[in-house]
């Protein structure tokens, strides 16, 4: 979330950022200029209303004191006039307070929908075709046969079942079983062991259900509401009575509008970035605690609202998947360095698996909403004959920290500053399974277990068809 003071003092900064996000077009500039003008107008109205309210309250307080002074002098006429003035002022206060809250809510709503500003070094571009390759590792393997896609390999092994998953849950789910399920579990354990044992990340087992504030803090809400899953719980009669006794009219009205009067809900996490980053919300850390590096292997849930017709077969784009997440909380001076370090950590696990991949720097038109700069790692899939994303590592600056009110106290003792946050996949377990199946497949349909995973497989070196 952007600082309104920055927009007030340097409007061209946000305008230029939004123009770059929009691909540099004239239309993007017109839209950005109109938005900034609206923001500054709301800010001026809000500040003017606050000034008026503060002046009114100050006069009311002064008049109240003057009443006492007039009465002590037995000046009943003056006292009566002052009392009438105070009564009139009191009548004006609620309207001004309501207007102030309305303007602040409208301004914050507009600010919450604005993406982060890209760093200067981020390449200009409209979409993924304008991303810039940074590096490559390894080379595509040669096969004496035509390599199959992962779902063909998994189904032929009798260990990857999309049909049964559809009966249970619908499209974009899978049931993995036998050695293939163990291989998937091994990948997650392997990634965690490397990141905690070699890279210094602290393992966390976070909640999978979170409140609105947590989703807002990492910027999934309000803009990406349709991409999320919502879990609803029905309240019992005692809880309903408690809501009524609290006089929580707003909640009851909201629930009634949604036709779920007796319910409350939580969001299923789309990534462990949400609970991990929000661990520092509404707190002030000491600089000595930073950088704080956290990792978790969790199920993730995404509605994939805009993915109709894309990757309809296989495990590339699922409603439920497992991912190892990396999160760093650091100082502004160290965030760029931490970004490179996080990328290296994500690359390290793929190197240990000997998977061919490339790193690309996302252009302004392809990077995520909360990101200042993003590296994507794209792994080579022989069955598809294409690179596909397996990790995305982003530095967010203080964008999320402002939404979470997450700060630190500098060592030199100055006032608190906002932390910088970073997040990345270290890496997506399901897509790593896809890459292993396609890369290590054999002509007879079996799959060789990568050397790095052998300690996790109980002596199993090859995955073969179930008998």
C-alpha positions as a LaTeX table, in Angstrom:
\begin{tabular}{lrrr}
\hline
Residue & $x$ (\AA) & $y$ (\AA) & $z$ (\AA) \\
\hline
Unk1 & 0.00 & 0.00 & 0.00 \\
Unk2 & 1.36 & 3.38 & $-0.95$ \\
Unk3 & 2.03 & 6.30 & 1.41 \\
Unk4 & $-0.44$ & 9.10 & 0.67 \\
Unk5 & 2.22 & 11.60 & 1.77 \\
Unk6 & 4.47 & 10.36 & $-1.07$ \\
Unk7 & 1.61 & 10.76 & $-3.54$ \\
Unk8 & 0.85 & 14.22 & $-2.17$ \\
Unk9 & 4.48 & 15.38 & $-2.39$ \\
Unk10 & 5.61 & 13.46 & $-5.50$ \\
Unk11 & 2.55 & 12.67 & $-7.66$ \\
Unk12 & 4.71 & 12.01 & $-10.73$ \\
Unk13 & 6.33 & 9.10 & $-8.87$ \\
Unk14 & 3.10 & 7.12 & $-8.75$ \\
Unk15 & 2.02 & 8.27 & $-12.22$ \\
Unk16 & 5.27 & 7.02 & $-13.76$ \\
Unk17 & 5.03 & 3.74 & $-11.85$ \\
Unk18 & 1.52 & 3.08 & $-13.11$ \\
Unk19 & 2.48 & 4.05 & $-16.65$ \\
Unk20 & 5.31 & 1.51 & $-16.55$ \\
Unk21 & 2.89 & $-1.11$ & $-15.20$ \\
Unk22 & 0.57 & $-0.30$ & $-18.08$ \\
Unk23 & 3.22 & $-0.83$ & $-20.73$ \\
Unk24 & 4.01 & 2.86 & $-21.26$ \\
Unk25 & 0.94 & 3.69 & $-23.35$ \\
Unk26 & $-0.73$ & 7.08 & $-23.58$ \\
Unk27 & $-3.92$ & 5.50 & $-22.21$ \\
Unk28 & $-2.00$ & 4.25 & $-19.17$ \\
Unk29 & $-0.73$ & 7.77 & $-18.52$ \\
Unk30 & $-4.22$ & 9.29 & $-18.81$ \\
Unk31 & $-5.62$ & 6.70 & $-16.40$ \\
Unk32 & $-2.73$ & 7.21 & $-13.96$ \\
Unk33 & $-3.09$ & 11.00 & $-14.00$ \\
Unk34 & $-6.84$ & 10.73 & $-13.39$ \\
Unk35 & $-6.31$ & 8.30 & $-10.50$ \\
Unk36 & $-3.66$ & 10.45 & $-8.84$ \\
Unk37 & $-5.86$ & 13.53 & $-9.19$ \\
Unk38 & $-8.70$ & 11.61 & $-7.52$ \\
Unk39 & $-6.42$ & 10.45 & $-4.69$ \\
Unk40 & $-5.09$ & 13.94 & $-4.04$ \\
Unk41 & $-8.62$ & 15.37 & $-4.13$ \\
Unk42 & $-9.84$ & 12.82 & $-1.56$ \\
Unk43 & $-6.79$ & 13.52 & 0.57 \\
Unk44 & $-7.46$ & 17.28 & 0.48 \\
Unk45 & $-11.10$ & 16.77 & 1.45 \\
Unk46 & $-10.13$ & 14.39 & 4.25 \\
Unk47 & $-7.53$ & 16.77 & 5.66 \\
Unk48 & $-9.88$ & 19.75 & 5.39 \\
Unk49 & $-12.61$ & 17.84 & 7.22 \\
Unk50 & $-10.15$ & 16.80 & 9.93 \\
Unk51 & $-8.98$ & 20.41 & 10.31 \\
Unk52 & $-12.58$ & 21.57 & 10.62 \\
Unk53 & $-13.34$ & 18.83 & 13.13 \\
Unk54 & $-10.26$ & 19.60 & 15.21 \\
Unk55 & $-11.12$ & 23.33 & 15.23 \\
Unk56 & $-14.69$ & 22.52 & 16.28 \\
Unk57 & $-13.54$ & 20.24 & 19.09 \\
Unk58 & $-10.99$ & 22.80 & 20.24 \\
Unk59 & $-13.65$ & 25.50 & 20.33 \\
Unk60 & $-16.05$ & 23.19 & 22.19 \\
Unk61 & $-13.42$ & 22.45 & 24.83 \\
Unk62 & $-12.54$ & 26.14 & 25.17 \\
Unk63 & $-16.20$ & 27.12 & 25.43 \\
Unk64 & $-16.75$ & 24.49 & 28.13 \\
Unk65 & $-13.98$ & 26.06 & 30.19 \\
Unk66 & $-15.41$ & 29.52 & 29.57 \\
Unk67 & $-18.77$ & 28.35 & 30.93 \\
Unk68 & $-17.14$ & 27.51 & 34.24 \\
Unk69 & $-15.39$ & 30.86 & 34.32 \\
Unk70 & $-18.61$ & 32.74 & 33.54 \\
Unk71 & $-20.51$ & 30.89 & 36.24 \\
Unk72 & $-17.77$ & 31.61 & 38.78 \\
Unk73 & $-18.31$ & 35.32 & 38.00 \\
Unk74 & $-22.10$ & 34.79 & 38.21 \\
Unk75 & $-22.39$ & 35.96 & 34.60 \\
Unk76 & $-25.42$ & 33.81 & 33.80 \\
Unk77 & $-26.10$ & 35.48 & 30.47 \\
Unk78 & $-22.65$ & 34.68 & 29.10 \\
Unk79 & $-22.82$ & 31.18 & 30.58 \\
Unk80 & $-26.16$ & 30.54 & 28.88 \\
Unk81 & $-24.87$ & 31.78 & 25.52 \\
Unk82 & $-21.79$ & 29.59 & 25.82 \\
Unk83 & $-23.89$ & 26.56 & 26.76 \\
Unk84 & $-26.03$ & 27.12 & 23.69 \\
Unk85 & $-22.88$ & 27.34 & 21.57 \\
Unk86 & $-21.51$ & 24.09 & 23.05 \\
Unk87 & $-24.81$ & 22.34 & 22.38 \\
Unk88 & $-24.74$ & 23.50 & 18.75 \\
Unk89 & $-21.12$ & 22.38 & 18.37 \\
Unk90 & $-21.94$ & 18.96 & 19.81 \\
Unk91 & $-24.64$ & 18.53 & 17.19 \\
Unk92 & $-22.13$ & 19.20 & 14.39 \\
Unk93 & $-19.47$ & 16.77 & 15.67 \\
Unk94 & $-21.13$ & 13.45 & 14.65 \\
Unk95 & $-21.67$ & 14.60 & 11.06 \\
Unk96 & $-18.06$ & 15.75 & 10.70 \\
Unk97 & $-16.74$ & 12.55 & 12.31 \\
Unk98 & $-18.85$ & 10.45 & 9.94 \\
Unk99 & $-17.67$ & 12.45 & 6.93 \\
Unk100 & $-14.04$ & 12.13 & 8.05 \\
Unk101 & $-14.40$ & 8.35 & 8.40 \\
Unk102 & $-16.14$ & 8.09 & 5.03 \\
Unk103 & $-13.41$ & 10.01 & 3.23 \\
Unk104 & $-10.66$ & 8.03 & 4.95 \\
Unk105 & $-12.35$ & 4.73 & 4.06 \\
Unk106 & $-12.77$ & 5.83 & 0.43 \\
Unk107 & $-9.16$ & 6.97 & 0.21 \\
Unk108 & $-7.84$ & 3.78 & 1.79 \\
Unk109 & $-10.03$ & 1.72 & $-0.53$ \\
Unk110 & $-8.53$ & 3.47 & $-3.57$ \\
Unk111 & $-4.98$ & 3.08 & $-2.21$ \\
Unk112 & $-5.52$ & $-0.63$ & $-1.47$ \\
Unk113 & $-6.32$ & $-1.30$ & $-5.14$ \\
Unk114 & $-3.11$ & 0.27 & $-6.52$ \\
Unk115 & $-0.21$ & $-2.10$ & $-7.36$ \\
Unk116 & 3.32 & $-1.65$ & $-6.08$ \\
Unk117 & 5.76 & 0.57 & $-7.95$ \\
Unk118 & 8.34 & $-1.38$ & $-10.00$ \\
Unk119 & 12.01 & $-0.74$ & $-9.31$ \\
Unk120 & 13.93 & 1.24 & $-11.91$ \\
Unk121 & 15.86 & $-1.81$ & $-13.15$ \\
Unk122 & 12.71 & $-3.83$ & $-13.93$ \\
Unk123 & 12.43 & $-4.20$ & $-17.73$ \\
Unk124 & 9.58 & $-2.35$ & $-19.42$ \\
Unk125 & 7.03 & $-4.61$ & $-21.08$ \\
Unk126 & 3.40 & $-5.57$ & $-21.56$ \\
Unk127 & 3.31 & $-9.32$ & $-20.79$ \\
Unk128 & 5.37 & $-12.52$ & $-20.43$ \\
Unk129 & 6.78 & $-12.10$ & $-23.95$ \\
Unk130 & 8.76 & $-9.10$ & $-22.70$ \\
Unk131 & 10.42 & $-10.89$ & $-19.77$ \\
Unk132 & 14.21 & $-10.97$ & $-19.85$ \\
Unk133 & 16.24 & $-14.16$ & $-19.41$ \\
Unk134 & 18.83 & $-13.80$ & $-16.65$ \\
Unk135 & 20.55 & $-17.21$ & $-16.56$ \\
Unk136 & 20.26 & $-20.94$ & $-17.27$ \\
Unk137 & 21.31 & $-24.10$ & $-15.50$ \\
Unk138 & 22.04 & $-27.39$ & $-17.24$ \\
Unk139 & 20.73 & $-28.44$ & $-20.62$ \\
Unk140 & 17.73 & $-30.26$ & $-22.01$ \\
Unk141 & 18.26 & $-34.03$ & $-21.94$ \\
Unk142 & 18.19 & $-36.20$ & $-25.03$ \\
Unk143 & 15.93 & $-39.25$ & $-25.09$ \\
Unk144 & 15.92 & $-42.28$ & $-27.38$ \\
Unk145 & 12.13 & $-42.09$ & $-27.31$ \\
Unk146 & 9.49 & $-39.39$ & $-27.37$ \\
Unk147 & 9.11 & $-38.20$ & $-23.75$ \\
Unk148 & 5.60 & $-38.18$ & $-22.36$ \\
Unk149 & 3.87 & $-35.52$ & $-20.32$ \\
Unk150 & 3.70 & $-36.08$ & $-16.57$ \\
Unk151 & 0.04 & $-37.08$ & $-16.47$ \\
Unk152 & 0.66 & $-39.72$ & $-19.13$ \\
Unk153 & 3.56 & $-41.08$ & $-17.08$ \\
Unk154 & 1.64 & $-40.99$ & $-13.78$ \\
Unk155 & $-1.53$ & $-42.57$ & $-15.19$ \\
Unk156 & 0.45 & $-45.32$ & $-16.93$ \\
Unk157 & 2.11 & $-46.09$ & $-13.59$ \\
Unk158 & $-1.37$ & $-46.45$ & $-12.07$ \\
Unk159 & $-0.46$ & $-43.91$ & $-9.39$ \\
Unk160 & $-1.96$ & $-40.62$ & $-10.64$ \\
Unk161 & $-5.76$ & $-40.53$ & $-10.76$ \\
Unk162 & $-7.62$ & $-37.48$ & $-12.02$ \\
Unk163 & $-10.91$ & $-39.30$ & $-12.68$ \\
Unk164 & $-11.41$ & $-40.35$ & $-9.06$ \\
Unk165 & $-10.32$ & $-36.90$ & $-7.86$ \\
Unk166 & $-13.02$ & $-35.37$ & $-10.08$ \\
Unk167 & $-15.63$ & $-37.62$ & $-8.45$ \\
Unk168 & $-14.47$ & $-36.44$ & $-5.05$ \\
Unk169 & $-13.91$ & $-32.75$ & $-5.68$ \\
Unk170 & $-14.44$ & $-31.77$ & $-9.31$ \\
Unk171 & $-11.94$ & $-30.56$ & $-11.91$ \\
Unk172 & $-8.37$ & $-29.48$ & $-11.11$ \\
Unk173 & $-7.73$ & $-32.03$ & $-8.37$ \\
Unk174 & $-5.63$ & $-35.22$ & $-8.34$ \\
Unk175 & $-5.19$ & $-38.36$ & $-6.26$ \\
Unk176 & $-1.57$ & $-39.55$ & $-6.12$ \\
Unk177 & $-0.86$ & $-42.87$ & $-4.45$ \\
Unk178 & 1.80 & $-45.48$ & $-3.76$ \\
Unk179 & 5.43 & $-44.62$ & $-4.51$ \\
Unk180 & 4.34 & $-41.53$ & $-6.45$ \\
Unk181 & 2.67 & $-40.10$ & $-3.33$ \\
Unk182 & 5.84 & $-40.89$ & $-1.39$ \\
Unk183 & 7.93 & $-39.13$ & $-4.04$ \\
Unk184 & 5.76 & $-36.03$ & $-3.70$ \\
Unk185 & 6.17 & $-36.10$ & 0.09 \\
Unk186 & 9.91 & $-36.64$ & $-0.31$ \\
Unk187 & 10.22 & $-33.50$ & $-2.43$ \\
Unk188 & 8.59 & $-31.34$ & 0.24 \\
Unk189 & 10.76 & $-32.82$ & 3.00 \\
Unk190 & 13.89 & $-32.43$ & 0.88 \\
Unk191 & 13.19 & $-28.78$ & 0.15 \\
Unk192 & 12.55 & $-28.03$ & 3.84 \\
Unk193 & 15.70 & $-29.85$ & 4.93 \\
Unk194 & 17.85 & $-27.89$ & 2.49 \\
Unk195 & 16.35 & $-24.52$ & 3.35 \\
Unk196 & 16.52 & $-25.06$ & 7.11 \\
Unk197 & 19.79 & $-26.98$ & 7.24 \\
Unk198 & 21.82 & $-25.12$ & 4.63 \\
Unk199 & 20.10 & $-21.77$ & 4.08 \\
Unk200 & 19.18 & $-20.76$ & 7.61 \\
Unk201 & 15.40 & $-20.52$ & 7.26 \\
Unk202 & 13.23 & $-21.25$ & 10.32 \\
Unk203 & 10.57 & $-23.89$ & 9.67 \\
Unk204 & 7.04 & $-22.86$ & 10.60 \\
Unk205 & 3.82 & $-24.86$ & 10.63 \\
Unk206 & 1.23 & $-22.08$ & 10.16 \\
Unk207 & $-2.59$ & $-22.08$ & 10.08 \\
Unk208 & $-4.16$ & $-22.83$ & 6.71 \\
Unk209 & $-7.18$ & $-20.64$ & 7.48 \\
Unk210 & $-6.70$ & $-16.89$ & 7.98 \\
Unk211 & $-8.74$ & $-13.77$ & 8.61 \\
Unk212 & $-9.45$ & $-10.88$ & 6.25 \\
Unk213 & $-6.70$ & $-8.75$ & 7.81 \\
Unk214 & $-4.05$ & $-11.34$ & 6.97 \\
Unk215 & $-5.17$ & $-11.57$ & 3.35 \\
Unk216 & $-5.27$ & $-7.79$ & 3.13 \\
Unk217 & $-1.78$ & $-7.53$ & 4.61 \\
Unk218 & $-0.17$ & $-9.50$ & 1.79 \\
Unk219 & $-2.50$ & $-7.92$ & $-0.81$ \\
Unk220 & $-4.67$ & $-10.89$ & $-1.80$ \\
Unk221 & $-7.59$ & $-8.72$ & $-0.68$ \\
Unk222 & $-9.45$ & $-6.81$ & $-1.87$ \\
Unk223 & $-8.33$ & $-7.00$ & $-5.51$ \\
Unk224 & $-8.01$ & $-10.80$ & $-5.86$ \\
Unk225 & $-11.04$ & $-11.90$ & $-3.87$ \\
Unk226 & $-12.37$ & $-14.05$ & $-6.73$ \\
Unk227 & $-9.16$ & $-16.10$ & $-6.82$ \\
Unk228 & $-9.58$ & $-17.25$ & $-3.21$ \\
Unk229 & $-11.49$ & $-20.00$ & $-1.41$ \\
Unk230 & $-13.67$ & $-19.10$ & 1.57 \\
Unk231 & $-14.52$ & $-21.54$ & 4.38 \\
Unk232 & $-17.78$ & $-20.90$ & 6.22 \\
Unk233 & $-18.75$ & $-22.16$ & 9.67 \\
Unk234 & $-22.28$ & $-22.06$ & 11.03 \\
Unk235 & $-22.68$ & $-20.46$ & 14.45 \\
Unk236 & $-24.64$ & $-22.19$ & 17.19 \\
Unk237 & $-27.48$ & $-20.42$ & 19.00 \\
Unk238 & $-25.25$ & $-19.32$ & 21.88 \\
Unk239 & $-22.81$ & $-17.64$ & 19.48 \\
Unk240 & $-25.64$ & $-15.93$ & 17.61 \\
Unk241 & $-26.89$ & $-14.56$ & 20.93 \\
Unk242 & $-23.38$ & $-13.28$ & 21.72 \\
Unk243 & $-23.25$ & $-11.42$ & 18.39 \\
Unk244 & $-26.62$ & $-9.84$ & 19.13 \\
Unk245 & $-25.60$ & $-8.85$ & 22.66 \\
Unk246 & $-22.44$ & $-7.20$ & 21.35 \\
Unk247 & $-24.60$ & $-5.06$ & 19.11 \\
Unk248 & $-22.49$ & $-6.02$ & 16.12 \\
Unk249 & $-25.02$ & $-4.61$ & 13.67 \\
Unk250 & $-22.51$ & $-4.19$ & 10.84 \\
Unk251 & $-21.55$ & $-7.85$ & 10.94 \\
Unk252 & $-25.16$ & $-8.96$ & 11.08 \\
Unk253 & $-26.08$ & $-6.70$ & 8.15 \\
Unk254 & $-23.12$ & $-8.01$ & 6.12 \\
Unk255 & $-24.05$ & $-11.59$ & 6.89 \\
Unk256 & $-27.68$ & $-10.97$ & 6.02 \\
Unk257 & $-26.68$ & $-9.43$ & 2.68 \\
Unk258 & $-24.74$ & $-12.62$ & 1.91 \\
Unk259 & $-27.71$ & $-14.74$ & 3.04 \\
Unk260 & $-25.50$ & $-16.35$ & 5.69 \\
Unk261 & $-26.93$ & $-14.67$ & 8.78 \\
Unk262 & $-25.62$ & $-17.32$ & 11.16 \\
Unk263 & $-22.18$ & $-17.87$ & 9.68 \\
Unk264 & $-18.64$ & $-16.65$ & 9.87 \\
Unk265 & $-15.69$ & $-17.54$ & 7.69 \\
Unk266 & $-11.98$ & $-17.69$ & 7.12 \\
Unk267 & $-9.89$ & $-17.73$ & 3.94 \\
Unk268 & $-7.98$ & $-20.84$ & 2.82 \\
Unk269 & $-4.42$ & $-19.72$ & 2.19 \\
Unk270 & $-3.42$ & $-19.42$ & $-1.49$ \\
Unk271 & 0.22 & $-19.61$ & $-0.35$ \\
Unk272 & 2.08 & $-19.82$ & 2.96 \\
Unk273 & 3.33 & $-16.31$ & 2.18 \\
Unk274 & 0.12 & $-15.08$ & 3.83 \\
Unk275 & 0.52 & $-16.52$ & 7.35 \\
Unk276 & 4.34 & $-16.35$ & 7.32 \\
Unk277 & 4.53 & $-12.67$ & 6.37 \\
Unk278 & 1.71 & $-11.76$ & 8.75 \\
Unk279 & 3.63 & $-13.22$ & 11.69 \\
Unk280 & 5.18 & $-9.74$ & 12.04 \\
Unk281 & 2.01 & $-7.73$ & 11.53 \\
Unk282 & 1.29 & $-4.97$ & 14.05 \\
Unk283 & 4.69 & $-5.42$ & 15.67 \\
Unk284 & 7.98 & $-3.57$ & 16.07 \\
Unk285 & 11.08 & $-5.76$ & 15.71 \\
Unk286 & 14.58 & $-4.83$ & 16.72 \\
Unk287 & 17.11 & $-4.49$ & 13.91 \\
Unk288 & 19.13 & $-7.29$ & 15.57 \\
Unk289 & 16.26 & $-9.71$ & 14.79 \\
Unk290 & 16.62 & $-9.04$ & 11.06 \\
Unk291 & 16.79 & $-10.59$ & 8.58 \\
Unk292 & 14.06 & $-12.96$ & 9.70 \\
Unk293 & 13.90 & $-15.94$ & 7.33 \\
Unk294 & 10.91 & $-18.30$ & 7.47 \\
Unk295 & 9.84 & $-21.36$ & 5.50 \\
Unk296 & 6.83 & $-23.67$ & 5.45 \\
Unk297 & 5.54 & $-26.61$ & 3.43 \\
Unk298 & 1.77 & $-26.32$ & 3.20 \\
Unk299 & $-1.21$ & $-27.15$ & 1.06 \\
Unk300 & $-2.31$ & $-24.10$ & $-0.95$ \\
Unk301 & $-5.75$ & $-23.35$ & $-2.35$ \\
Unk302 & $-6.57$ & $-21.21$ & $-5.39$ \\
Unk303 & $-9.81$ & $-20.79$ & $-7.27$ \\
Unk304 & $-7.95$ & $-20.16$ & $-10.56$ \\
Unk305 & $-10.82$ & $-17.86$ & $-11.53$ \\
Unk306 & $-9.08$ & $-16.61$ & $-14.66$ \\
Unk307 & $-7.64$ & $-19.93$ & $-15.81$ \\
Unk308 & $-10.53$ & $-21.28$ & $-17.86$ \\
Unk309 & $-9.20$ & $-23.49$ & $-20.65$ \\
Unk310 & $-5.57$ & $-23.30$ & $-19.46$ \\
Unk311 & $-3.69$ & $-26.44$ & $-18.37$ \\
Unk312 & $-6.92$ & $-28.38$ & $-18.00$ \\
Unk313 & $-5.03$ & $-31.70$ & $-17.90$ \\
Unk314 & $-2.42$ & $-32.61$ & $-15.35$ \\
Unk315 & $-1.01$ & $-31.03$ & $-12.21$ \\
Unk316 & 0.27 & $-27.71$ & $-13.55$ \\
Unk317 & $-2.73$ & $-25.62$ & $-12.46$ \\
Unk318 & $-4.71$ & $-27.12$ & $-9.57$ \\
Unk319 & $-7.14$ & $-25.83$ & $-6.98$ \\
Unk320 & $-5.10$ & $-27.58$ & $-4.27$ \\
Unk321 & $-1.35$ & $-28.06$ & $-4.36$ \\
Unk322 & 1.65 & $-28.25$ & $-2.03$ \\
Unk323 & 4.36 & $-25.62$ & $-1.98$ \\
Unk324 & 7.43 & $-24.81$ & 0.10 \\
Unk325 & 7.42 & $-21.06$ & 0.71 \\
Unk326 & 10.31 & $-18.77$ & 1.60 \\
Unk327 & 9.67 & $-15.44$ & 3.36 \\
Unk328 & 12.22 & $-12.85$ & 4.46 \\
Unk329 & 11.68 & $-9.79$ & 6.65 \\
Unk330 & 14.57 & $-7.35$ & 6.44 \\
Unk331 & 15.70 & $-3.73$ & 6.45 \\
Unk332 & 15.34 & $-1.47$ & 3.40 \\
Unk333 & 19.13 & $-1.38$ & 2.96 \\
Unk334 & 19.37 & $-5.19$ & 2.74 \\
Unk335 & 16.28 & $-6.09$ & 0.71 \\
Unk336 & 17.95 & $-6.12$ & $-2.73$ \\
Unk337 & 20.74 & $-8.34$ & $-1.43$ \\
Unk338 & 18.18 & $-10.59$ & 0.28 \\
Unk339 & 16.29 & $-10.92$ & $-3.01$ \\
Unk340 & 19.36 & $-12.31$ & $-4.77$ \\
Unk341 & 20.01 & $-14.64$ & $-1.82$ \\
Unk342 & 16.43 & $-15.97$ & $-1.90$ \\
Unk343 & 16.71 & $-16.66$ & $-5.63$ \\
Unk344 & 19.94 & $-18.57$ & $-5.03$ \\
Unk345 & 18.26 & $-20.67$ & $-2.32$ \\
Unk346 & 15.39 & $-21.61$ & $-4.65$ \\
Unk347 & 17.85 & $-22.44$ & $-7.43$ \\
Unk348 & 19.92 & $-24.61$ & $-5.11$ \\
Unk349 & 17.24 & $-27.27$ & $-4.63$ \\
Unk350 & 16.68 & $-27.54$ & $-8.38$ \\
Unk351 & 20.41 & $-27.89$ & $-8.96$ \\
Unk352 & 20.53 & $-30.73$ & $-6.42$ \\
Unk353 & 17.75 & $-32.45$ & $-8.39$ \\
Unk354 & 19.73 & $-31.81$ & $-11.60$ \\
Unk355 & 16.76 & $-30.21$ & $-13.33$ \\
Unk356 & 17.31 & $-27.96$ & $-16.33$ \\
Unk357 & 15.87 & $-24.47$ & $-15.73$ \\
Unk358 & 16.19 & $-20.83$ & $-16.57$ \\
Unk359 & 15.71 & $-17.62$ & $-14.55$ \\
Unk360 & 13.82 & $-14.69$ & $-16.04$ \\
Unk361 & 13.28 & $-11.17$ & $-14.75$ \\
Unk362 & 9.62 & $-10.31$ & $-15.11$ \\
Unk363 & 8.76 & $-7.15$ & $-17.00$ \\
Unk364 & 6.55 & $-4.40$ & $-15.58$ \\
Unk365 & 3.41 & $-5.77$ & $-17.23$ \\
Unk366 & 3.85 & $-9.35$ & $-15.95$ \\
Unk367 & 4.96 & $-8.88$ & $-12.36$ \\
Unk368 & 2.62 & $-9.46$ & $-9.41$ \\
Unk369 & 0.47 & $-6.82$ & $-7.74$ \\
Unk370 & 2.58 & $-6.52$ & $-4.55$ \\
Unk371 & 5.98 & $-6.90$ & $-6.18$ \\
Unk372 & 8.68 & $-4.30$ & $-6.86$ \\
Unk373 & 10.78 & $-6.84$ & $-8.76$ \\
Unk374 & 10.30 & $-10.54$ & $-9.50$ \\
Unk375 & 12.48 & $-13.38$ & $-10.71$ \\
Unk376 & 10.71 & $-16.45$ & $-12.08$ \\
Unk377 & 12.46 & $-19.80$ & $-12.24$ \\
Unk378 & 11.13 & $-21.85$ & $-15.15$ \\
Unk379 & 11.92 & $-25.55$ & $-15.23$ \\
Unk380 & 12.25 & $-27.47$ & $-18.49$ \\
Unk381 & 9.53 & $-30.10$ & $-19.05$ \\
Unk382 & 10.64 & $-32.59$ & $-21.75$ \\
Unk383 & 7.11 & $-33.94$ & $-22.23$ \\
Unk384 & 5.76 & $-30.46$ & $-22.95$ \\
Unk385 & 8.92 & $-29.30$ & $-24.67$ \\
Unk386 & 8.67 & $-26.00$ & $-22.80$ \\
Unk387 & 9.85 & $-24.06$ & $-19.77$ \\
Unk388 & 7.19 & $-23.69$ & $-17.05$ \\
Unk389 & 7.26 & $-21.61$ & $-13.88$ \\
Unk390 & 8.25 & $-23.51$ & $-10.73$ \\
Unk391 & 9.23 & $-20.59$ & $-8.49$ \\
Unk392 & 8.60 & $-16.88$ & $-8.26$ \\
Unk393 & 10.83 & $-14.76$ & $-5.97$ \\
Unk394 & 9.70 & $-11.20$ & $-5.27$ \\
Unk395 & 10.85 & $-8.22$ & $-3.28$ \\
Unk396 & 7.92 & $-6.08$ & $-2.11$ \\
Unk397 & 9.68 & $-3.18$ & $-0.36$ \\
Unk398 & 7.46 & $-1.70$ & 2.37 \\
Unk399 & 4.27 & $-2.26$ & 0.34 \\
Unk400 & 3.01 & $-5.17$ & 2.48 \\
Unk401 & 4.54 & $-3.79$ & 5.67 \\
Unk402 & 2.37 & $-0.67$ & 5.45 \\
Unk403 & $-0.74$ & $-2.82$ & 5.07 \\
Unk404 & 0.32 & $-4.90$ & 8.09 \\
Unk405 & 1.87 & $-2.07$ & 10.12 \\
Unk406 & 5.04 & $-4.17$ & 10.47 \\
Unk407 & 8.04 & $-2.13$ & 11.62 \\
Unk408 & 11.49 & $-2.38$ & 13.16 \\
Unk409 & 13.54 & $-0.13$ & 15.41 \\
Unk410 & 16.93 & 0.81 & 13.87 \\
Unk411 & 20.02 & 0.03 & 15.95 \\
Unk412 & 20.99 & 3.71 & 16.14 \\
Unk413 & 17.81 & 4.35 & 18.11 \\
Unk414 & 15.81 & 6.43 & 15.64 \\
Unk415 & 12.04 & 6.06 & 15.34 \\
Unk416 & 10.49 & 2.85 & 13.95 \\
Unk417 & 10.65 & 2.24 & 10.19 \\
Unk418 & 8.67 & $-0.12$ & 8.00 \\
Unk419 & 10.39 & $-3.43$ & 7.26 \\
Unk420 & 10.82 & $-4.76$ & 3.74 \\
Unk421 & 9.23 & $-8.10$ & 2.88 \\
Unk422 & 10.21 & $-10.74$ & 0.34 \\
Unk423 & 8.61 & $-14.02$ & $-0.66$ \\
Unk424 & 9.42 & $-16.86$ & $-3.01$ \\
Unk425 & 8.65 & $-20.48$ & $-3.79$ \\
Unk426 & 11.34 & $-22.79$ & $-2.61$ \\
Unk427 & 9.81 & $-24.50$ & $-4.65$ \\
Unk428 & 6.32 & $-25.61$ & $-5.74$ \\
Unk429 & 6.19 & $-29.30$ & $-4.79$ \\
Unk430 & 3.56 & $-30.34$ & $-7.33$ \\
Unk431 & 5.41 & $-28.72$ & $-10.22$ \\
Unk432 & 8.67 & $-30.22$ & $-8.99$ \\
Unk433 & 6.97 & $-33.63$ & $-9.12$ \\
Unk434 & 5.88 & $-32.85$ & $-12.68$ \\
Unk435 & 9.47 & $-31.94$ & $-13.61$ \\
Unk436 & 10.93 & $-35.07$ & $-12.00$ \\
Unk437 & 8.42 & $-37.36$ & $-13.74$ \\
Unk438 & 9.09 & $-35.85$ & $-17.15$ \\
Unk439 & 12.86 & $-35.51$ & $-16.74$ \\
Unk440 & 13.57 & $-38.90$ & $-15.14$ \\
Unk441 & 11.11 & $-41.02$ & $-17.16$ \\
Unk442 & 12.40 & $-44.16$ & $-18.84$ \\
Unk443 & 11.39 & $-45.75$ & $-22.13$ \\
Unk444 & 9.63 & $-48.61$ & $-20.30$ \\
Unk445 & 7.43 & $-46.14$ & $-18.40$ \\
Unk446 & 9.32 & $-46.33$ & $-15.10$ \\
Unk447 & 10.74 & $-43.25$ & $-13.36$ \\
Unk448 & 14.22 & $-43.13$ & $-11.82$ \\
Unk449 & 14.34 & $-41.48$ & $-8.38$ \\
Unk450 & 16.83 & $-38.53$ & $-8.38$ \\
Unk451 & 19.89 & $-39.18$ & $-6.19$ \\
Unk452 & 19.02 & $-36.28$ & $-3.87$ \\
Unk453 & 15.71 & $-37.94$ & $-2.97$ \\
Unk454 & 16.99 & $-41.47$ & $-2.32$ \\
Unk455 & 17.38 & $-40.93$ & 1.46 \\
Unk456 & 13.65 & $-40.12$ & 1.62 \\
Unk457 & 12.39 & $-43.07$ & $-0.42$ \\
Unk458 & 13.11 & $-46.03$ & 1.88 \\
Unk459 & 15.50 & $-47.69$ & $-0.53$ \\
Unk460 & 13.26 & $-47.30$ & $-3.58$ \\
Unk461 & 15.35 & $-46.27$ & $-6.60$ \\
Unk462 & 12.82 & $-46.70$ & $-9.40$ \\
Unk463 & 9.08 & $-46.09$ & $-9.51$ \\
Unk464 & 7.35 & $-48.76$ & $-11.55$ \\
Unk465 & 3.78 & $-49.61$ & $-12.44$ \\
Unk466 & 1.70 & $-50.88$ & $-9.55$ \\
Unk467 & 0.86 & $-54.57$ & $-9.83$ \\
\hline
\end{tabular}
